[in-house]
Amino acid sequence: MRIQDSKLLLFTTLIALTVPVFAQQPAAPKPQDTEVWEPVPKIVTPGASNAAPPSDAIVLFDGKNLDEWVSAQDKSPAKWIVADAY
């Protein structure tokens, strides 16, 4: 009987000590505290047609020139020949 009483006392003591620990969880943070509000991104407008690029696009090849292309080795302009939009 003494062993059962001591086990019961131990069990109730553990429960009594752990319940307050779980009861004192901090409140969930507000979204304003965790979200990044700055810098505000620029507004991107879609192209005038489905084939047109959006306003923030960098057009690498438009069928006319290779102005946006450079060599990865020495950053010199691309040496390809543009003919017939290819």
C-alpha positions as CSV (number, residue, x, y, z in Angstrom):
1,M,0.0,0.0,0.0
2,R,2.8,2.4,0.8
3,I,4.4,1.9,-2.7
4,Q,1.1,2.7,-4.4
5,D,0.7,5.8,-2.3
6,S,4.2,7.0,-3.1
7,K,3.6,6.3,-6.8
8,L,0.4,8.3,-6.7
9,L,2.0,11.1,-4.8
10,L,4.9,11.2,-7.4
11,F,2.4,11.2,-10.3
12,T,0.3,14.0,-8.9
13,T,3.4,16.0,-8.1
14,L,4.6,15.7,-11.7
15,I,1.2,16.7,-13.1
16,A,1.1,19.7,-10.7
17,L,4.5,20.9,-11.8
18,T,4.0,20.4,-15.6
19,V,0.5,21.9,-15.9
20,P,1.6,25.5,-15.2
21,V,4.5,25.2,-17.7
22,F,2.0,24.4,-20.5
23,A,-0.4,27.0,-19.3
24,Q,2.1,29.9,-19.7
25,Q,2.8,29.6,-23.5
26,P,3.3,33.1,-25.0
27,A,0.5,34.5,-27.2
28,A,0.9,34.1,-30.9
29,P,2.6,37.0,-32.5
30,K,0.6,39.5,-34.6
31,P,1.2,39.4,-38.4
32,Q,2.5,43.0,-38.2
33,D,5.3,41.8,-35.9
34,T,6.6,39.0,-38.2
35,E,5.9,40.3,-41.8
36,V,8.3,42.5,-43.8
37,W,6.5,45.6,-44.9
38,E,9.4,47.5,-46.5
39,P,10.7,48.0,-49.1
40,V,7.4,48.0,-51.0
41,P,7.9,46.2,-54.4
42,K,7.3,48.1,-57.6
43,I,4.0,47.5,-59.4
44,V,4.5,45.3,-62.4
45,T,2.1,45.9,-65.3
46,P,1.4,43.2,-67.9
47,G,2.3,43.6,-71.5
48,A,-0.2,45.1,-73.9
49,S,-0.7,41.7,-75.5
50,N,0.0,38.1,-74.6
51,A,3.2,38.2,-76.6
52,A,4.5,41.5,-74.9
53,P,6.7,41.3,-71.9
54,P,5.7,42.7,-68.5
55,S,7.0,46.2,-67.4
56,D,9.9,44.8,-65.3
57,A,11.2,42.3,-67.9
58,I,14.6,42.5,-69.3
59,V,14.3,41.4,-72.9
60,L,17.4,39.5,-73.9
61,F,16.5,39.0,-77.5
62,D,13.8,40.9,-79.3
63,G,14.7,39.6,-82.8
64,K,16.6,42.8,-83.8
65,N,19.8,43.0,-81.7
66,L,21.9,41.3,-79.0
67,D,22.4,44.4,-76.9
68,E,21.6,42.6,-73.6
69,W,23.9,39.6,-74.3
70,V,27.6,39.6,-73.2
71,S,30.3,37.0,-73.0
72,A,30.6,35.3,-69.6
73,Q,34.4,35.2,-69.8
74,D,35.3,38.8,-70.6
75,K,31.9,40.7,-70.6
76,S,32.4,41.7,-74.3
77,P,29.3,42.1,-76.5
78,A,28.0,38.9,-78.1
79,K,29.6,38.1,-81.4
80,W,26.7,36.3,-83.0
81,I,25.2,37.5,-86.2
82,V,21.5,38.4,-86.2
83,A,19.8,37.9,-89.6
84,D,16.1,37.4,-90.4
85,A,15.1,37.8,-86.7
86,Y,17.1,34.6,-85.7
